[in-house]
Amino acid sequence: MTAKKRYDLVLVVEDQPKTAELTEVMLIEIEIPEVRIAASFAEADQLLSERDYDLAILDFNMGEAASWSIAKRLCDRGTQIIVTTSKPVLSLPASCGNADILQKPYSLNDLAALVKTERKGTEQ
């Protein structure tokens, strides 16, 4: 029997409080036990220095240079990422080749489909 990776700890990097809160509620709804919210890249940097995350949901519209830097740091660590955006993403770091892009605004079904896809893609 093949075990699937569980996402026990998810980092959400989102500067819009309502979007961050809704994303957290959606993740709890799809049975993610622990969600951490970073409202800025400085806060994300601090949270990343404290521990590793199973999955990160990263708003790419918070500033492209900083977004790129955080995405690279996550992907270099082997963290799965989902990039959220309302604009086109011009480029992601090479180490983020398997990142999914979730167009804003997104629904619970949209997010759940990607989290399930990520889970399937990380079977051990």
N, C-alpha and C positions, 0 to 999 in steps of 0.2 A: 504494500500500500504506500502510495506517495504522499508525503506530508506537505502541506502547503504552508508557506511562511505566513505567520500572523503579524498584523500590524498592531502591536500593543501600544506604541508610542508614536504619535504623529505631530509634527511641527507645522503650524500654519503661519506663514509670513504674509501679513495683510495689514495695510495701514488704514483701511476703512472699517471702523468698529462694527457697523451693522453686518458687513460682509463677513468679517472674522467670526462674529457671534453665530451667524447663520451657518457658516461652514462647520463650526464646532458642533452645533446641534445636529447637522446632517451626519457628521462622522460618528457621533454618539448613536444616532439612529441606525447606522449600519454596523454597530457593535464594535467600534474602536474604543478600547477601555480608557485611554489617556490621551488627551489633546493639549498641547501647549501652544499659546498664541504669542507671536512677536509682532508688535505694531510698527517696528522700525528695523532697519538693518543692524543698527547697534544692538538692539535687543536680541535679534536673531543670532548675531555673533556671540553674545554673552551666553545664550541658551546652548549654542553649539559647542562652546568651550566647556560646558558642564557635563554633557552626555551625548550619546549617539541616538539617532532617531531611525525608526524603521521606514518611515515615509515622510516626505515634506511636500506641502502644498505652498507654492511660491507665487505671489503676485509679481508679475514681471513689469508692471507699470509703476513701480515705486522709484524708479531711477535705473536706467539700463546698465550703467557701469556697475553699480552696487548689486543689482539683480544678477548680473553675469558672474560677479565675484562670489556671491552666496551660492548660486547654482553650481559653480565649479567646485566650491568647497564641499558641498553636499555630495555631488556625484563622485568626486575623488575619494570620498569616504565609503562609497558604495551604497549611499542612501538613494532609494527610489524617489523620483520627484514628479510631481504634476505641476506644470506651469499654468497659472491662470492669467488671463489677459482680456482686455477689450480691444486691443490693437494687435496688429501683426507682430510676431516675434521674429526679428531679423536674424538672430543667430543664438545658438546655445553652445556652451563649451563642448568639445569633442567627447569628453567623458560622460556627457549627458545624452548620448545618442539614443537611449531608450526612453527619454522623457516624453510624457504625454502632454498635450496642450489642451486646456479646457477653456473654452470661450465664455466670457462673462456676458450676461448673467447666466448662471448655470443652476440646474435643478438637482434635487436629491438623486433622481434617476441618473442624470449625467455623471455626477460624482461617484455614485455607487458602481456604475458600469466601469469606470476607470479603475477604481480601487479593486474591483473583482478581477479586471484584466491584469493589473499589477500583481495580484496574488497568484493568478495562474502562471504568469511569467516568471515567478520566483519559486517554483516548486523545487523541492530538494530531492 
